[in-house]
Amino acid sequence: MIRPSSREIVGGVKFLNASAERFVPVRKVIAKFEIWGDMLLGQGPRRLSVSKPDLEFFPVVSVKWTPVAGNVSGLYERVLALDAQTGVATRMLRFDPDTDTSANGIVIHDFWEEVYILEGSISDISLGKKFTAGMYACRPPGMKHGPWKTEEGCTTFEVRYILKRA
């Protein structure tokens, strides 16, 4: 977890201390991000363009779990913030025990997706790998993932966003 007290300036470059042993230069992260945007989309640097509502802290339990539309039962989402124009969202996703998303096949998005596993575990069937609570993924547009299977169930926190031409 990055804490406000973990920010330092060294030689005029801001650093974020993601852990006691590791400092990440913000300037390099941004440059890498822009280069990745160039390589991925071939149309120059990108900027974030999202119109989500202003929300102050609130209990997420006040947002009901709703079934995810599609072919798979046992998948529920709790949408915390949504840009209705683009569909970009921040949500929690819950897989009931024994959920299998094979019916959806391999998934590819046209948006960035960041996922943190809050509890339980899921297995990527294509990769043959199991991912557990405390693990994180950052997927650029076009990155293949899934289908997923879970025996014990899983809850994730997910942020989606779209980059537009700068």
VENZINOR-V380764 format. One record per residue. N is the residue number from 1. RES is the residue in one small letter. SS is DSSP state (a for helix, b for strand, c for the rest). PHI is phi in whole degrees, -180 to 180 (none if undefined). OMEGA is omega in whole degrees, -180 to 180 (none if undefined). Layout:
# VENZINOR-V380764
<<N | RES | SS | PHI | OMEGA> <N | RES | SS | PHI | OMEGA>>
This chain:
# VENZINOR-V380764
<<1 | m | c | none | 178> <2 | i | c | -91 | -179> <3 | r | c | -108 | 179> <4 | p | a | -54 | -179> <5 | s | a | -73 | -177> <6 | s | a | -90 | 180> <7 | r | b | -83 | 178> <8 | e | b | -139 | 174> <9 | i | b | -116 | 180> <10 | v | b | -126 | 180> <11 | g | c | 58 | 178> <12 | g | c | 81 | 180> <13 | v | b | -110 | 178> <14 | k | b | -76 | 178> <15 | f | b | -124 | 171> <16 | l | b | -112 | -180> <17 | n | b | -91 | -180> <18 | a | b | -74 | 174> <19 | s | b | -152 | -177> <20 | a | c | -61 | -175> <21 | e | c | -99 | -169> <22 | r | b | -126 | 175> <23 | f | b | -113 | -179> <24 | v | b | -114 | 179> <25 | p | b | -72 | -177> <26 | v | a | -60 | -178> <27 | r | a | -58 | 180> <28 | k | a | -68 | 179> <29 | v | a | -62 | 180> <30 | i | a | -65 | 179> <31 | a | a | -61 | 179> <32 | k | a | -62 | 179> <33 | f | a | -60 | -180> <34 | e | a | -68 | 178> <35 | i | a | -64 | 178> <36 | w | a | -58 | 178> <37 | g | a | -60 | 178> <38 | d | a | -62 | -177> <39 | m | a | -68 | -175> <40 | l | a | -74 | -172> <41 | l | a | -107 | 176> <42 | g | c | 65 | -177> <43 | q | c | -129 | 176> <44 | g | c | 88 | -177> <45 | p | c | -59 | -178> <46 | r | b | -119 | 173> <47 | r | b | -134 | -180> <48 | l | b | -76 | 179> <49 | s | c | -135 | -176> <50 | v | c | -140 | 176> <51 | s | c | -123 | 176> <52 | k | c | -100 | 180> <53 | p | c | -70 | 172> <54 | d | c | -76 | -180> <55 | l | c | -133 | 173> <56 | e | c | -90 | -179> <57 | f | c | -49 | 176> <58 | f | c | -151 | 180> <59 | p | c | -73 | -177> <60 | v | a | -65 | 177> <61 | v | a | -65 | 176> <62 | s | a | -75 | 176> <63 | v | c | -101 | -176> <64 | k | c | -76 | 171> <65 | w | c | -73 | 177> <66 | t | b | -125 | 179> <67 | p | b | -61 | 176> <68 | v | c | -77 | 179> <69 | a | c | -63 | 177> <70 | g | c | 135 | -173> <71 | n | c | -88 | -170> <72 | v | c | -109 | 173> <73 | s | c | -89 | 179> <74 | g | c | 91 | 177> <75 | l | b | -111 | -179> <76 | y | b | -133 | 178> <77 | e | b | -127 | 174> <78 | r | b | -124 | -177> <79 | v | b | -80 | -176> <80 | l | b | -91 | 178> <81 | a | b | -152 | -175> <82 | l | b | -143 | 168> <83 | d | c | -96 | -174> <84 | a | c | -61 | -179> <85 | q | c | -72 | -176> <86 | t | c | -105 | -175> <87 | g | c | 83 | 178> <88 | v | c | -65 | -173> <89 | a | b | -144 | 165> <90 | t | b | -115 | -176> <91 | r | b | -150 | 168> <92 | m | b | -107 | -180> <93 | l | b | -123 | -179> <94 | r | b | -118 | 174> <95 | f | b | -103 | 174> <96 | d | c | -67 | 175> <97 | p | c | -54 | 179> <98 | d | c | 68 | 176> <99 | t | c | -76 | 179> <100 | d | b | -134 | -177> <101 | t | c | -96 | -179> <102 | s | a | -55 | 179> <103 | a | a | -61 | 178> <104 | n | a | -86 | -178> <105 | g | c | 68 | 177> <106 | i | c | -74 | -176> <107 | v | b | -104 | 174> <108 | i | c | -135 | -179> <109 | h | c | -107 | 172> <110 | d | c | -100 | 180> <111 | f | c | -132 | 173> <112 | w | b | -74 | 179> <113 | e | b | -141 | 175> <114 | e | b | -118 | -175> <115 | v | b | -132 | 175> <116 | y | b | -122 | -180> <117 | i | b | -85 | -179> <118 | l | b | -80 | -179> <119 | e | b | -155 | 179> <120 | g | b | 79 | -179> <121 | s | b | -156 | 173> <122 | i | b | -136 | 177> <123 | s | b | -117 | 173> <124 | d | b | -83 | -175> <125 | i | c | -63 | -180> <126 | s | c | -63 | -179> <127 | l | c | -84 | -176> <128 | g | c | 67 | -178> <129 | k | b | -125 | 178> <130 | k | b | -105 | 179> <131 | f | b | -120 | -170> <132 | t | b | -122 | 179> <133 | a | c | -49 | -179> <134 | g | c | 94 | 179> <135 | m | c | -93 | -173> <136 | y | b | -136 | 174> <137 | a | b | -134 | 174> <138 | c | b | -127 | -174> <139 | r | b | -114 | 175> <140 | p | c | -76 | 175> <141 | p | c | -55 | 177> <142 | g | c | 91 | -180> <143 | m | c | -76 | 180> <144 | k | c | -76 | 175> <145 | h | b | -157 | -178> <146 | g | c | 79 | -3> <147 | p | c | -68 | -173> <148 | w | b | -115 | 174> <149 | k | b | -143 | 176> <150 | t | c | -138 | 175> <151 | e | c | -91 | -174> <152 | e | c | -91 | -173> <153 | g | c | 98 | -177> <154 | c | b | -160 | 173> <155 | t | b | -128 | -179> <156 | t | b | -123 | 170> <157 | f | b | -113 | -171> <158 | e | b | -133 | 175> <159 | v | b | -123 | 179> <160 | r | b | -119 | 176> <161 | y | b | -155 | -179> <162 | i | c | -118 | 176> <163 | l | b | -101 | 178> <164 | k | b | -114 | -180> <165 | r | b | -58 | -178> <166 | a | c | -72 | none>>
